[in-house]
Amino acid sequence: MIAVHGDNRSLVIPPRVAKTQVLVVTQRLRSVEESQNLLVQVESLVSRLSLVGVHVVVDTRDGVSPAWKYNGWIVSGVPLYLEVGPEIAA
């Protein structure tokens, strides 16, 4: 079963049949230590999701904004996105 997204540019695949059910996107951080701590937390999250049968992909590309990361995965039909990083106060 495949549904077409409202703008006709990407797939909307139901989570139970999607090859990748969750995309985890990491924010860019200034220090190497913060980045390493974040990756440890992301690995923990991914392992917990995998234990319950969720198919997870982590996008840690540097030099690419989160918006560009989402754009590429939206076209692929990933139904759920999680952005992980420190909370930014406005």
N, CA, C and O of each residue as an XYZ file, in Angstrom:
360
protein
N       0.844     -1.155      0.000
C       0.000      0.000      0.000
C       0.901      1.233      0.000
O       1.778      1.366      0.854
N       0.688      2.118     -0.942
C       1.439      3.367     -1.012
C       0.456      4.503     -1.226
O      -0.405      4.437     -2.102
N       0.591      5.537     -0.424
C      -0.217      6.734     -0.600
C       0.689      7.826     -1.139
O       1.888      7.831     -0.860
N       0.142      8.730     -1.891
C       0.934      9.805     -2.475
C       0.818     11.039     -1.603
O      -0.276     11.391     -1.161
N       1.932     11.691     -1.354
C       1.970     12.915     -0.555
C       1.182     14.007     -1.277
O       1.052     13.975     -2.501
N       0.668     14.951     -0.536
C      -0.166     16.008     -1.093
C       0.502     16.838     -2.172
O      -0.187     17.371     -3.041
N       1.818     16.965     -2.146
C       2.474     17.779     -3.168
C       2.955     16.941     -4.353
O       3.582     17.474     -5.268
N       2.668     15.640     -4.347
C       3.009     14.717     -5.428
C       4.513     14.638     -5.694
O       4.915     14.285     -6.802
N       5.343     14.955     -4.718
C       6.790     14.880     -4.896
C       7.439     13.788     -4.063
O       8.621     13.501     -4.252
N       6.713     13.179     -3.159
C       7.328     12.162     -2.315
C       6.314     11.089     -1.951
O       5.109     11.253     -2.140
N       6.829     10.001     -1.431
C       5.993      8.893     -1.004
C       5.561      9.068      0.438
O       6.275      9.661      1.246
N       4.399      8.553      0.748
C       3.977      8.416      2.136
C       3.711      6.935      2.320
O       2.742      6.395      1.787
N       4.578      6.285      3.080
C       4.460      4.853      3.286
C       4.018      4.606      4.720
O       4.595      5.179      5.644
N       3.006      3.766      4.930
C       2.584      3.458      6.297
C       3.754      2.889      7.106
O       4.528      2.088      6.582
N       3.892      3.289      8.370
C       5.052      2.873      9.164
C       5.282      1.364      9.245
O       6.431      0.923      9.279
N       4.235      0.581      9.275
C       4.425     -0.871      9.416
C       5.037     -1.523      8.188
O       5.629     -2.596      8.303
N       4.917     -0.917      7.029
C       5.484     -1.520      5.816
C       6.698     -0.764      5.292
O       7.310     -1.189      4.312
N       7.055      0.343      5.922
C       8.200      1.135      5.470
C       9.503      0.405      5.778
O       9.657     -0.174      6.854
N      10.434      0.434      4.837
C      11.748     -0.176      5.043
C      12.481      0.533      6.178
O      13.078     -0.116      7.037
N      12.437      1.848      6.180
C      12.981      2.659      7.269
C      11.807      3.351      7.939
O      11.117      4.158      7.317
N      11.578      3.034      9.219
C      10.421      3.575      9.915
C      10.725      4.883     10.633
O       9.850      5.739     10.762
N      11.956      5.041     11.098
C      12.328      6.239     11.851
C      13.685      6.728     11.367
O      14.620      5.944     11.209
N      13.779      8.025     11.136
C      15.042      8.667     10.817
C      15.445      9.517     12.012
O      14.656     10.328     12.497
N      16.670      9.333     12.487
C      17.195     10.152     13.570
C      18.224     11.091     12.954
O      19.205     10.650     12.355
N      17.989     12.384     13.107
C      18.884     13.415     12.572
C      19.569     14.097     13.738
O      18.913     14.537     14.683
N      20.889     14.185     13.673
C      21.643     14.849     14.733
C      21.916     16.295     14.351
O      22.156     16.609     13.185
N      21.877     17.170     15.347
C      22.195     18.572     15.125
C      23.704     18.746     15.072
O      24.454     17.944     15.629
N      24.141     19.803     14.396
C      25.564     20.134     14.389
C      25.925     20.762     15.720
O      25.225     21.649     16.209
N      27.014     20.304     16.302
C      27.461     20.830     17.582
C      28.841     21.455     17.429
O      29.597     21.099     16.525
N      29.158     22.384     18.315
C      30.421     23.123     18.191
C      31.625     22.337     18.679
O      32.696     22.423     18.079
N      31.477     21.573     19.752
C      32.644     20.883     20.299
C      32.597     19.389     19.980
O      31.527     18.803     19.814
N      33.768     18.800     19.901
C      33.892     17.365     19.622
C      33.329     16.560     20.786
O      32.713     15.514     20.580
N      33.539     17.042     22.003
C      33.041     16.338     23.187
C      31.512     16.274     23.185
O      30.937     15.226     23.478
N      30.859     17.377     22.860
C      29.396     17.387     22.783
C      28.919     16.426     21.700
O      27.938     15.709     21.900
N      29.593     16.404     20.567
C      29.215     15.510     19.474
C      29.339     14.051     19.891
O      28.468     13.243     19.571
N      30.396     13.707     20.590
C      30.584     12.330     21.042
C      29.521     11.934     22.051
O      28.997     10.821     21.994
N      29.191     12.839     22.983
C      28.132     12.555     23.957
C      26.787     12.363     23.265
O      26.010     11.482     23.632
N      26.524     13.187     22.273
C      25.273     13.072     21.532
C      25.199     11.741     20.800
O      24.150     11.098     20.798
N      26.292     11.317     20.182
C      26.293     10.047     19.454
C      26.074      8.860     20.392
O      25.435      7.881     20.008
N      26.590      8.936     21.605
C      26.355      7.870     22.591
C      24.864      7.799     22.921
O      24.298      6.709     22.999
N      24.233      8.949     23.112
C      22.799      8.976     23.402
C      21.979      8.468     22.219
O      20.988      7.761     22.401
N      22.397      8.832     21.009
C      21.694      8.370     19.812
C      21.823      6.856     19.679
O      20.845      6.190     19.343
N      22.995      6.301     19.933
C      23.177      4.850     19.868
C      22.274      4.142     20.870
O      21.721      3.085     20.570
N      22.126      4.717     22.048
C      21.235      4.145     23.054
C      19.783      4.168     22.566
O      19.059      3.183     22.708
N      19.374      5.278     22.000
C      18.019      5.406     21.468
C      17.775      4.400     20.350
O      16.736      3.739     20.316
N      18.728      4.287     19.442
C      18.596      3.362     18.313
C      18.517      1.917     18.807
O      17.716      1.136     18.293
N      19.326      1.556     19.785
C      19.284      0.180     20.288
C      17.952     -0.126     20.966
O      17.421     -1.227     20.819
N      17.409      0.839     21.708
C      16.104      0.613     22.345
C      14.988      0.476     21.313
O      14.102     -0.366     21.457
N      15.036      1.308     20.272
C      14.021      1.196     19.223
C      14.158     -0.109     18.455
O      13.155     -0.733     18.107
N      15.382     -0.522     18.189
C      15.612     -1.770     17.461
C      15.126     -2.977     18.249
O      14.634     -3.943     17.664
N      15.261     -2.931     19.579
C      14.802     -4.048     20.415
C      13.306     -4.287     20.294
O      12.851     -5.422     20.437
N      12.536     -3.246     20.033
C      11.084     -3.407     19.904
C      10.657     -3.563     18.441
O       9.464     -3.548     18.136
N      11.632     -3.713     17.537
C      11.321     -4.021     16.148
C      11.158     -2.833     15.215
O      10.593     -2.975     14.131
N      11.645     -1.663     15.616
C      11.537     -0.478     14.769
C      12.801     -0.376     13.913
O      13.913     -0.513     14.423
N      12.628     -0.139     12.627
C      13.748      0.006     11.699
C      14.197      1.470     11.711
O      13.451      2.362     11.307
N      15.434      1.704     12.183
C      15.934      3.062     12.407
C      17.171      3.309     11.559
O      18.010      2.424     11.391
N      17.276      4.537     11.020
C      18.462      5.001     10.319
C      18.891      6.302     10.980
O      18.055      7.139     11.318
N      20.208      6.469     11.164
C      20.750      7.687     11.755
C      21.501      8.449     10.676
O      22.359      7.889      9.993
N      21.177      9.727     10.523
C      21.855     10.585      9.542
C      22.735     11.558     10.306
O      22.241     12.517     10.899
N      24.042     11.313     10.292
C      24.993     12.142     11.040
C      25.900     12.939     10.114
O      26.981     13.363     10.522
N      25.475     13.147      8.879
C      26.332     13.864      7.932
C      26.631     15.269      8.431
O      25.738     16.002      8.858
N      27.911     15.625      8.366
C      28.331     16.981      8.708
C      28.302     17.827      7.440
O      28.442     17.305      6.334
N      28.124     19.117      7.605
C      28.121     20.007      6.452
C      26.798     20.037      5.716
O      26.681     20.690      4.679
N      25.796     19.339      6.237
C      24.471     19.315      5.626
C      23.476     19.744      6.695
O      23.472     19.191      7.795
N      22.642     20.712      6.387
C      21.663     21.185      7.372
C      20.589     20.121      7.592
O      20.359     19.286      6.717
N      19.928     20.143      8.759
C      18.848     19.193      9.005
C      17.759     19.253      7.925
O      17.175     18.225      7.582
N      17.486     20.439      7.393
C      16.456     20.558      6.352
C      16.828     19.756      5.106
O      15.969     19.099      4.519
N      18.090     19.801      4.699
C      18.528     19.021      3.537
C      18.472     17.532      3.825
O      18.137     16.736      2.948
N      18.802     17.152      5.063
C      18.717     15.740      5.438
C      17.271     15.256      5.344
O      16.997     14.201      4.773
N      16.343     16.045      5.915
C      14.932     15.667      5.850
C      14.458     15.564      4.409
O      13.745     14.625      4.054
N      14.843     16.511      3.589
C      14.405     16.541      2.201
C      14.736     15.236      1.493
O      13.884     14.664      0.813
N      15.948     14.771      1.645
C      16.347     13.533      0.984
C      15.578     12.324      1.472
O      15.248     11.437      0.686
N      15.292     12.282      2.750
C      14.584     11.132      3.307
C      13.074     11.199      3.086
O      12.415     10.162      3.011
N      12.524     12.399      2.981
C      11.088     12.527      2.715
C      10.746     11.890      1.381
O       9.743     11.187      1.258
N      11.577     12.136      0.389
C      11.350     11.563     -0.936
C      11.402     10.041     -0.878
O      10.744      9.367     -1.671
N      12.181      9.495      0.056
C      12.299      8.047      0.204
C      11.104      7.426      0.917
O      10.937      6.207      0.891
N      10.275      8.244      1.549
C       9.073      7.730      2.188
C       9.213      7.390      3.656
O       8.404      6.620      4.174
N      10.200      7.929      4.350
C      10.351      7.663      5.785
C       9.230      8.384      6.532
O       9.070      9.595      6.380
N       8.442      7.648      7.347
C       7.263      8.267      7.966
C       7.516      9.079      9.235
O       6.697      9.933      9.574
N       8.628      8.846      9.955
C       8.830      9.541     11.227
C      10.268     10.032     11.339
O      11.208      9.310     11.004
N      10.432     11.268     11.814
C      11.748     11.900     11.941
C      11.942     12.384     13.360
O      11.041     12.969     13.960
N      13.142     12.132     13.896
C      13.496     12.639     15.223
C      14.770     13.462     15.086
O      15.772     12.977     14.559
N      14.734     14.696     15.554
C      15.931     15.527     15.564
C      16.466     15.530     16.985
O      15.750     15.867     17.928
N      17.741     15.147     17.133
C      18.333     14.975     18.450
C      19.464     15.975     18.620
O      20.313     16.123     17.741
N      19.470     16.656     19.750
C      20.516     17.629     20.047
C      20.099     18.458     21.232
O      19.019     18.260     21.789
N      20.950     19.386     21.621
C      20.607     20.234     22.760
C      19.445     21.153     22.432
O      19.257     21.562     21.286
N      18.676     21.466     23.450
C      17.561     22.391     23.257
C      18.110     23.803     23.073
O      18.984     24.246     23.819
N      17.595     24.487     22.090
C      18.054     25.845     21.811
C      17.007     26.811     22.348
O      15.846     26.771     21.941
N      17.424     27.676     23.261
C      16.502     28.661     23.826
C      16.342     29.817     22.855
O      17.316     30.277     22.259
N      15.129     30.277     22.701
C      14.862     31.374     21.761
C      15.080     32.723     22.400
O      14.899     33.751     21.747
